[in-house]
Amino acid sequence: MGQLIAWDSDHARALLAEYQAQPGAMLPMLHALQENFGYIDREAIGIVADLLNVSRAEVHGVVTFYHDFRTSAPPRHVMRICRAEACQASGGNALADHACERLGLEFGEQTADGRVGLEAVYCLGLCSVAPSAMFDGRLVARLNTAKLDALVAEAEI
């Protein structure tokens, strides 16, 4: 994700206009919105619906179906903890509990100040070096409490 810009409906309309004539334009439009603004604003759902002549419910359904689409501004830092079987078998459950306790969050939440979000992910492809995590897009293998605490400290800076 590049540098995000603040939500602006006029900018969104201009951005989306280039996709309007494409077949199957809804997903490219939604991806463009998220890439530029970091999330899909509630107002954007109506803009996409108007441009594609579909219902807001249809656009909302697509946005909520795909887990990678966000409907609120993203946190500055994102910690993803692998919850798949290989990581669980390697102590991942205890690390997940430690992350929740250390951050004061449950999975799917972010701090009130928007500093850090905690997300579950199901397989990062690092099964042979489990447990694993991803912090701000950076893979972390052989996760332990010391590494996890260092990542949390990095997010608190």
N, C-alpha and C positions, 0 to 999 in steps of 0.2 A: 504494500500500500504506500503510495507516494504521499506528498504533503496534502493534507485534507484542508478543505475550505469550509467556511461556515455556511449553513443552509441558506439558500436564496432561491426563491421560486422562479424568478426570472432567469437566473443562471441555469436552473434545472430544465426549464422549458427549452432554452437554447441548446443545451446539451442533448436533450432527448429528440429534438427535431430531426437530427441527422439519422436517427434509427427508425423513424416513423414509417417509412416506405418499405423497410425490409420485411420479408416474410419471417414470422416468428420473432418479432421485435421485442416482445415483452422481457424475456430473460436478458438480452443484451442491454436493454434500457435499465433494468434493475441493477445489473452489474455496474453499469456506468455511474448510476447514482451512488451506489455504495463505494465505488472506487474514488469518487470525487469528494463525497461528503462524509464517508465513514459509516454511514447508515442510510436507511430509506425512511425519510421523514414521512409522517402521517399525511401531510399535504401532497407529497409526491405520488402517493397511491391514486389520488384523484387526478393528478396531472397525467399519469400514465394511462389511466382509464379513459380520460377525455381524448388523448392523442390516438389511442388505439380503438376507440369506440366500443369499449367493453365496460362491464360493470365494475364498480369499485370492489365489490365482493370477489370478483374473479381475480383481480390484481392482488387483493389482500390474501386470498387463498394461495396464490403462488408464493408470495413473500413469506407466509407462515409455514408453508410446506418445506421449503429449503432451509435447513438449519444454519447455513452460512450467512443468510441475510439477517441484518440487524435492523431493529426498528427504534433504536435509541443510540445516542452517541457512544462510541466505543471507549473503553477505558484507555488510559495512556499506556498501560502495560497489561499483557494478557499471559496468564500462566495456564497452560493446558497440561493436565495430569492424565497419563494413560491409565485407563480403567479396564483394559482387555485382560484376558486370562493369563497370558505369559507374565504380564506385569503384576497381576494379583498374586500369582504363584511365587513371585520373587520379592514379596513384601510391599507391593504397591498399595494395598489397602491401608496399612499403617501410615505410609507416606501421605496418602490422600487425606486421612484423618488429621495428620500433623499439619498439612497445608491449610485445611479448613480452620483448625484451631489457631494457627499462627496468623492467618489473615483475618480471622473473625468472619468468614464467609462460608456459605454453602456453594456447591457447584451451581453455576449459572448466575451467580450474583457478582456485583462489583462494589467496591467501597463507595461510600456516599460522596466522596470527593472526586470520584472518577479516576483515581490513581491506578488501581489494579483490579482486574477481573479474574475469576477462577472458573475454568471450564473443564469438563470431562471430555476426553477424546478416546476413541476406541480403535487403537492401534496406530502407532507412529512408524511401524516397520522396523523397530529396534528390539525385536523379541529376544535376540541372542545376547543383548546387553541390557536386559530389563532389570529394574523398572526404569521407565523413561518419562520424560516430560518435554514440553516445548515452551520456551519463554521468549516472547516477542519474536517468534518465528525461528528461534535458535534451538536446535535439538540438544537435549541433555540426556546422555545415557548413564547407566549405572547410578541412578539417582539415589541419594541417601539423605538423611536429615540435615547433614552439614551443607550439602549442595543446595538443598531446598531452602534452607535458611539464608544462604548467600544470595539466592535468586530473590527472595522476599526482601532482603536488605537492599539489593539493587533497585527494586521497584520503589522503595521508600525514599530514595535519594531525590 
